[in-house]
Amino acid sequence: MDERPTGRRARVTLDAQLVTYWDREAARLDALAAKARFGWIARRYRRKAEQARAQAARSRAREAARGAPTALPDETA
């Protein structure tokens, strides 16, 4: 409760970076699926978006298992 600053910034881990990357990629693929002209293309984009969400979930689980508080990539300046 008494959080004292240590003078060090929180470390940005690769898993934290991957979580944000795969979430953005899934959103991009969902948008492409919504705009696809042909059904087979939309289905492929949806499958790829689902794979991206699974990758994000794996990275999120590894990050949670690490237990150490880490900064998100966009929180460091």
Helices and strands as residue ranges (DSSP letters): H 14-35, H 39-66, G 73-75
